[in-house]
Amino acid sequence: MTDIVTPALDERFRAAAAAEGLLDVAYDIVDDTPIGALLIGVTDHGVCRIWFDPDPEENLETLARLHGPRVLRTSAPVERVRRELDEYFAGKRQHFDVEPDVRALPAYNQRVLEELARVEYGSTTTYGALAARSGNPRAARAVGTVMNRNPIPILLPCHRVVGSTGKLTGYAGGLDRKEQLLRLEGALL
Amino acid sequence: MSMTTAIPPFETFYEEHKTEVLRFLGRRLGSDRAEDAFQETFLKALRAYPRLEHGDHLRAWVLTIASRIVLDDVRRRKPQGELPELASEETWRPAFEELAPLTEGLPPKERAAVVLRYGYDLGYDEIGVALGSTEAAARQAASAGVRRLRKENA
């Protein structure tokens, strides 16, 4: 019967769309990480998005608005970051080789996230210290907002930024996840 | 302000229309060739997607892309078999394979209208979209084509 689009036919189209370079964003949903399901978006320039607790309908609209309407689920372009995340969760990777794509963000956010990317695995820093390194020591609150809106958590390690007293303070993915990631990295005992 | 529909993410558009497009192609081409045409249809749609100005009539849009691919596919195939008898408009529904060579002598627009109407069973509204004109013009082109065929085959 030709009435039903078989998984093979569906997969063939999706793979061809990616292989021909026709997508603004390729995404996939990874269900089986230690911190729950993740929706991961990838452009030609790198990883543009990682969502905790995916809500595909809303997430796809956001991807289309920020990066262009050709958003399609297909696994191949996401495979590399997926593998690096697997290794990270298994404790076998401390640094990501895939590039983040932050082009859709305001310049200030890009600058802060660039500094954030330098915070090493297993260490933590504070909002104030990160603000200072981004050019304005008094912008701790603004840095907090940038962290809260970080489009690529884990890869850009906003979980390594804590309050000046060492308190974990906040995390867009929930404090439990922040704690879990810091424990995995040995930054919390 | 805008009265038009927003363009959905391609994933949403694809999921919404993929089954109907495959059924359409299956009826026109048979299951073997429908699968290649399916991929071709959605790759074409993906290439054209950034040029869409709104999300209205996306179903007609993708079916139009699919019908053009069907027409190209039919044109590539060698005409075969003898000319079928012409029957009245109500009962005259030869398969598109028979219609393609039969209508070769018609002006392009009439031929497209005849083939889409009687070979593919599209409605005149859909044919109008496919031809980039109106429902009335499509109806007129199809009946002019049928008259011309009757005359030629009389």
Interface residues (C-beta under 8 A of the other chain):
Chain A: M1 T2 D3 I4 V5 L9 D10 R12 F13 A16 A17 E20 L22 L23 E57 L60 E61 L63 A64 G68 P69 R70 V71 L72 R73
Chain B: I7 P8 P9 F10 E11 T12 Y14 K18 T19 L22 R23 L25 G26 G30 S31 A34 E35 F38 Q39 F42 L43 L46 R47 Y49 P50 L52
